[in-house]
Amino acid sequence: MSPKPTALKAMALSPMTLNPKVESSRTPQRGPSLKPLYRCAAPGSATATEALGWDPKRWARSAWRLGQVAGALLLVSACERKAEPTETEATTTETQPATPDAGAPTAGPPPQEAADDGDLPPVARGVSLPARDVLAVVNPKHRPAYDGPTGKVRGHVTMTGDPPSAMPVHEIPAECAGAREMFGVAYRQGMNRRVADVLVAVTGYDGYVPPLSDAVVVEGRDCAWSTRTVALTYGQRIDVVSKDRNTYVPELLGQPWPVQLLATPGRAPLPVSPLKVGQYMLIDAMRLYSKADVYVLAYPTAAVTGLDGSFEIDRIPPGKVTVNALLPITGAVTEQSITVEAGKTTEVELTLSFDAAAFDAEASKRAEAEEKLRSRKTP
C-alpha cells in the first residue's frame, strides 16, 4: 500500500494506476506528468500535484489580463512550429463545414484502423486510438469491468472567504450577455455560495469501472461554452454543439490542430478528440475569451458542478474512498475520506475558500510576465 496521496494526486491518477509498471492497489499511485499540455510539459517533468495544482492556477489567473488568449497561443506555438499553409490548405481551413457525419475530417488526427481487440475489457471508443492503447492507461492489467454492487456519492461544493473578483469583459460584445455573465467573475457561484465549474472526483476504490459513453457534450450558447471545466475519461471525445444561431470554432490547446472546423447551428456535433491524459484548454477561435479547462482522466468517477454547486457520482464499488474537489480558476482544492456502502447514497458537503487579494496580486504579477513574453516575441 502506497502512502496516502494528496487530493490533487488522487484526482489526477487512476484508482488503480496510470503507470503499467506500478502494481495496482486501492490507493492511487504516482503516474505520468499531467502538466497542462498547452504549456509544453515534457513527459515525466512534473508530478500530478504540480500539474493540476500549480499550473492551472497560474494560467487561469493571468488569462484575463492578457485581454485575449493570444498568450496561450504563443505558448502553443513554442511547442509546435507549423509550416505555413499552402493556398489550397488555407482555403480549406476557411470554408470547411462541420459535417463529420458526411465524411469531413474530425477535430483531431485522422482515424486509424481498429486492431483486433478480441475479448479486451470495455473502454470508451470516442477517439481514433486502439483499445489496447486506451487500456494501457485506464486499465493496464486488463481487469474485467466491475459488475458487483455499487454505491453513489452526492453533495454540494460551497465557497467561503471573499466574493469573486470582477474580471474584464471589454473584449466580450455587449450582445453576448451570457458570455459576460460566464467570464465576468473569477469564479461562478449560485445561491448560498454554491460553486460552479468544480471538478469533483471519487478515487481509491478497488475495481475497474469503464465509462458509459464515448463522448461528453459541450454546448456553445450565447457566445460562450456551457461550462468552464470539462471532465473526460481517456478514450472519450468532446462533442461540440451550437445551441443558438452562432457558429463556434473549437480548438484544443495542448495538441497539434490539423484544420479548423465549424460547429454550426442545426448541424451534427463536432467531435474534438484529446489523445493523451492530461489538461487541455478548449477555446473558441472566433471568441478568444471563451475557454474551458479540460481534464482527461484515467477513470470515469468524476463530475463537474453547475451553478447549484451539486454533484452526483455513481457506480462506485463499496469501501473506503476519497472525494476530491478542484476549482481550476483559483487552484482551490479539498478532499474528504468516506465509506461507500452498496446500494446506498453517501451525502458529502465540500468547502473551498477564496482570497481575493492573493488572487488579484498573483494575476497582476503573472500578467506582467506574460506581457513581457509577448513583447519579446513581437517583431
N, C-alpha and C positions, 0 to 999 in steps of 0.2 A: 504494500500500500504506500503510495507516494504521499508527501506532505500535503496538507490541505491547500488548495490553490486559492489565489485571490479571486475576487469577484470577476475581474476582467479576464483572467486566465480561464476561469470556468466558462465565461460567455464565449470566448474565442475558440475553445477546443471542444472536440467531440466528447460525449460522456464516456467513450471507450478510449480513443486516442486518435490523434491526427497523424502520428508517426508510426508507420508499419513496424519499425524496429523496436518500438517500446511496447512492452507487454500491456494488455488491456487490464483495466481494473475499474472499480466503481468510482474512483476519483480521477477527474481529467488530468491528462499529462501535458507536459510542455511539448509543443509541436512546432511546425514551421512558422516563419515570420508571417504575421498578419498586418504588418505595417501598411498604411494606405498605399495601394498600388499606383495611385496618381502622384505619389511623392518619390517614385523611383527607388523603392526599397529593394535592396539586394537580398536574395534568398538567405534566410538564416541570420539577417543582420540585426534583428530585434526580437525580444520576447513578445508574447501576446500582450502582456501588460503594457509594454511600451507602445505597442502598435495601436491598441484600442483605447488606451487611456491618455496618452500624451499627444500624439499627432492629430487625432480628430479634434481635440480641444483647441490646439493652436491654430489649426487650419480654419475651423469654423469661426473662431473669434476674429480672424483677420479678413475673411472673405468680403464682408460688407464694406469695410473701409476701403477696399480697392475699387468700389463702385460697380465693377463688373468682375466676372470670374476670369478675366484675362490673365491674372496672375497664376491661376491654376493651369490655364492653357500653356503658359510659359514653362511651368514645371513639367507638364507632359511632353512638350516639345524637347525638353532637355533629356527625357528618357528615350524617345524615339524620334529620330530625324527622318522625315519622309521626303521622298523625291517630289518635285513639282509635278502636278498632274498635267497630262497632255491635254490638248484641246478637246479631244473626244471624251476623256475622263471627266473634264470639268463640266461638259455639257450633261453627262450622265448624273453627276452629283447634283446639279441644279434642278433637273427635271424628273428624276426617278420617283414614281409614286410609291406609296407604301402599300403594296399588294402582295404580301408573302404567299397568299393563297393562289396567286396567279403565276407563281414562279419567279417573282422578284427576289433579289438577294436579301437575306436577313441581316440584321444589325450585328454582325459578328463574322468570324471566319467562315469559309464555305463549308457546307456539310460534309461529313466523312461517312464512308460506307460502314455500317454497323458490323462489328465482328460477331461471330457465333458466340452468343452469351451462354448457351447451354442452360444449366439449372442454377444460375447465379441468383443470389438474393435480390429482391427488387430494389431499384433505385429510381430517382427522377430521371426522365429522358427528355428534358426540355432543351438541352444544348447538344451540339454536334460533337459529343465525346463518347468513346466506347464505354460500355457499362463497367468494364474492368477498371478503367481509369478512375471512374467515379467511386467505385467500391474501394479502391486503394486509399481513398481519403476518408470516406464516411464509414466504411466497414472493412478494414484491412484484413481481418481474419475470416471474412465471408460467413459470419454468423447468420443463422436463419432469422428472418424477421420475427420479432417478439409477438406472440399471439396469446399470451396469458392475460390475467386480469389486470386492469389499469385503473388509475385514478385521475383526478383533474385538479388543477390549481387555478384559482380565480381570485382577483383582487383589484386594487387601485394603486396608482402612484400619485403621491401628493407632494407639492413643493413647500418648503419653508424658507425663511430668510426674505431677501429683498424681492420686490416685484420685478418683472422682466425689464431690462434696459431697452430703450427705444432704439431702433435701427433705421438707418437712412432709407428712404423709399423714393428718392428723386429719380431713380432710373426706371421706376415702375409707372406706366401710364396711368393717368387718373381714372380711366375707364376700367382698369383692372382692379376693382375693389377687393376681390377675393385674394389676389396676389399680395396686395398691400397688407391685408389682414394676416396672411400667412407669414410674410417675411418682415413685417414692420416691428417685430419684437424679438428679443434674444431667444425666448422660448415661448411656446404657446401653452396657455392654461385655460381651463374652463371653470365652472362653478366650484366653490370650496377649494380652489387652488389645485385642482386635479390637472396633471401634466400630460400633454400630448407628445407624440413622437419619441417616446421612451422605448428602447429595446429591452424587453424582458425575456429571460431565458431560464429554463429549468435544466440543470445538469447534475451529474453524479449518479444517475440510475444505472442499473445493470441490465443490458439488453440492447439490441439493435432495433430502432424504430424508424422505418422508412417514411419519407414524405408521402402525402396522399395525392398530390397533384404535380404536374410538370411545370407550372407557371404561377407567378404572382402578378396580379393586375395592378398597374399604376395608372391612374386617370389623369388626363390633362383637362383642367376645368378653370375657367376664369383666369387664364394666363399663368397658371401655376400647376405644379404637381399636386396630387391629392394628399401627400404626406411628405414630411421632411426626413423620414427614416424608413428604409425598406429592409426587410429580413428575408433571406433566401436560404434554402438548403443547397449545398453543392450538387449541381446537376439540374437545378431549376433555372428557368429564364424569367425575365420580366416581360410582360405583355403590356405595351403602352397603348392606351385608347384615348382618343379625343372625345370628350363628353360635351363639347359645346361647338360653336361654329369656327373655332380656331384650328389652325394647323400647328402641330408640335414636331420638333426635330430633336429627338433624344440622342444624346451621346453619352457614352460611359467612360469617364476619365479613369484611366488605370490600365487600359489595354489598347493596342492599335485599332483604329477605326477605319475600315476599308472604304466606306461610302456613306454619305448622308442619305437617310431615308425619312419619309414624311408620314406622320400619323395624322391622317385627315379625317374630318367628320364623316360618320356613317360608314367607314371602311373597316376592314378586318383589323384586329390588334396587330401592332408592330412588335415583333419579338426582338428583345435585347438580351444577349447571351454572355454573361460573365463566365470566363473559362478557368478561373482559379479561385481558391479560397482566399478571402481577404476583404479589404474595404475598398470600395469604389465611390465615385460620385456621379450621380445621374444628373446631367444638365440638359437644358433646352437651348439648342444653338440659336434659336430665334429670340430667346428671352434669357440672357445670361445671368440674371438674378435668380432664376428658378433652378433650385438644386436640391438634391436629396442624398443623404449618406446611405450607401448600400452595403450591407454586411452579408457576405456569403459564408455561411456557417457549415459545419460538418454534421449538423443534426437538425431535426425539424421542430424540436420542442421550444419554440420561441414565438414571440408575438410583439406587435408594436401598438402602443396605446393611442387612442383617439382623444378628442377634446374632453371626454368624460373621464380620462385617465384610467380606464378599465382595461383589463387583460384577462384572457382565459386560455389556458393551455391544457390540452387533454392528451390521452393515450400515453400516460406516464406509468411505467412499471412501478409497483409499490416498493416502498423502502425510504431510506433517508436520502434526501436530495438537497440541492442548493438552488434558491431562486435569486437571480442576479438582475440588476437593472442598470442601464446606462443611458444618459441623455447626451447624445453626441455633441450638440452645440456648446454645452458648458463643460463636458467631461465629468459631470457628477455621476457617482456610482454608489450602489448599496447592494447588500446581499443579506439573505436570511436563510438559515437552515431549517428545514421542516421534514415531517414524515408524511409521505403519501400513502393512503390506505386504499385498497382495492374497492372499486365501486363507490367511492366517496369523493366529495369535493372539499379541498382544503382551502380555506379563505386566508389570504395574505394581504396585509396592508404595508406598502413600501413608502419610504420618505426620502426625498432628495433635498439638498439645500443649495441656495444661490446667493453669492456675494457679488453685488453689482459693481462695487468699487474695484474689486480684484479683476472681474471680468472686463470692465472698461479699460483698466490700466494695461492689462495683457493685450487687449485688442489694439490699443494705440501703439504699443511697442512693436507688435507684430506687423501692423500696417506700415510703420516707418521702415522696417526692414524689407518688407515686400516692395515698397515704393523705390527703395534704393536698388533692389534687384532689377526692377523694371527699367529704371533709368540706365543701368549699366548695359542692359540688353537692347535698348533703343539706339538705332544707328545715329 
